[in-house]
Amino acid sequence: MKVMRYRNQTAPGRAQAVALIAVGVLIFAADPVLAQNLVITEYAQPTPVDSRLAVWVAAQLHLDFAAFVLAVPMFALAIEAFGWRQVRRDPEAAARYDWLAHEMARL
C-alpha cells in the first residue's frame, strides 16, 4: 500500500504557480484600463516637407532619369533606322536624320 503524502493538501509549488498566473492576469487586465488616460504626443517634424512626399519626389526623379537614359538611345536608333530607309529615296533627308541621331546620341 502506497502512502499518499499530500492527500488533502495541494502540492507546495502549485499554489505559487496559481498565484503567479493570477497576478499576471491582473496586470494584463489592468493595463488597458490604465492606458485610457494615456496622452499621445505628436512628434516634431524636422522639416516642413512631409517625408512621404520627399520619398515620392525622389522616386519620381529616379524614374524620370532612368526613362531618359533608356529612351534617348532608343530614339536615336529609331531616327537612324528612318534615315537608313531614306537613303535611297532622299539622301538629303537621310543626312538630316543622321545629324539628328548624332545630336541625340550626344545627350
VOGU-3710 file (C-alpha; in Angstrom, 3 decimals, decimal comma):
1> mkvmryrnqt> 0,000/0,000/0,000  1,358/3,384/-1,024  1,327/6,237/1,374  -0,014/9,462/-0,101  1,986/12,315/1,185  -0,317/15,187/0,179  -3,714/13,589/0,342  -5,807/16,539/1,439  -3,303/19,273/0,638  -2,124/20,789/-2,592
11> apgraqaval> 1,452/20,447/-3,706  3,711/23,272/-2,430  4,649/24,644/-5,899  1,122/24,539/-7,285  -0,235/27,321/-5,081  2,624/29,615/-6,033  2,093/28,904/-9,742  -1,623/29,680/-9,459  -0,846/32,909/-7,577  1,711/33,936/-10,216
21> iavgvlifaa> -0,780/33,304/-13,016  -3,453/35,285/-11,155  -1,085/38,240/-10,702  -0,141/38,103/-14,392  -3,796/38,104/-15,451  -4,487/41,075/-13,199  -1,548/43,007/-14,631  -2,588/42,348/-18,231  -6,224/43,121/-17,422  -5,310/46,373/-15,658
31> dpvlaqnlvi> -3,040/47,578/-18,464  -5,831/48,626/-20,892  -7,733/50,290/-18,057  -4,721/52,329/-17,001  -3,921/53,218/-20,606  -7,229/55,036/-21,079  -5,747/58,307/-19,828  -2,575/57,993/-21,881  -1,727/61,188/-23,746  -0,087/60,654/-27,117
41> teyaqptpvd> 2,268/63,439/-28,033  2,893/64,492/-31,602  6,413/64,015/-32,878  8,171/67,123/-34,037  8,620/67,419/-37,773  12,256/68,292/-38,509  11,415/69,711/-41,942  8,316/71,387/-43,320  8,142/68,747/-46,081  6,230/65,543/-45,463
51> srlavwvaaq> 8,571/62,543/-45,537  6,256/60,574/-47,830  6,227/63,448/-50,293  10,026/63,629/-50,226  10,321/59,892/-50,919  7,763/60,155/-53,721  9,665/63,048/-55,348  12,968/61,160/-55,105  11,430/58,023/-56,619  9,765/60,004/-59,409
61> lhldfaafvl> 13,020/61,760/-60,285  14,795/58,424/-60,295  12,217/57,012/-62,702  12,395/60,110/-64,920  16,177/59,924/-65,168  16,034/56,204/-65,880  13,438/56,761/-68,601  15,587/59,495/-70,133  18,710/57,318/-70,079  16,835/54,440/-71,700
71> avpmfalaie> 14,749/56,476/-74,138  17,474/58,609/-75,726  19,470/55,711/-77,246  16,255/54,029/-78,401  15,075/57,272/-80,003  18,465/57,758/-81,683  18,307/54,188/-83,002  14,822/54,785/-84,422  15,985/58,011/-86,109  18,953/56,132/-87,596
81> afgwrqvrrd> 16,560/53,498/-88,944  14,368/56,209/-90,521  17,438/57,803/-92,057  18,694/54,457/-93,344  15,362/53,906/-95,112  15,541/57,417/-96,638  18,990/56,955/-98,213  17,580/55,505/-101,429  14,711/57,983/-101,820  16,087/61,248/-100,447
91> peaaarydwl> 19,768/61,431/-99,455  19,313/64,977/-98,135  16,583/63,869/-95,677  18,777/60,911/-94,698  21,583/63,341/-93,845  19,192/65,360/-91,639  18,094/62,168/-89,832  21,737/61,187/-89,389  22,540/64,619/-87,928  19,541/64,414/-85,566
101> ahemarl> 20,532/60,913/-84,410  24,090/62,128/-83,795  22,806/65,096/-81,753  20,525/62,807/-79,737  23,413/60,432/-79,045  25,475/63,330/-77,697  22,919/63,839/-74,927
//
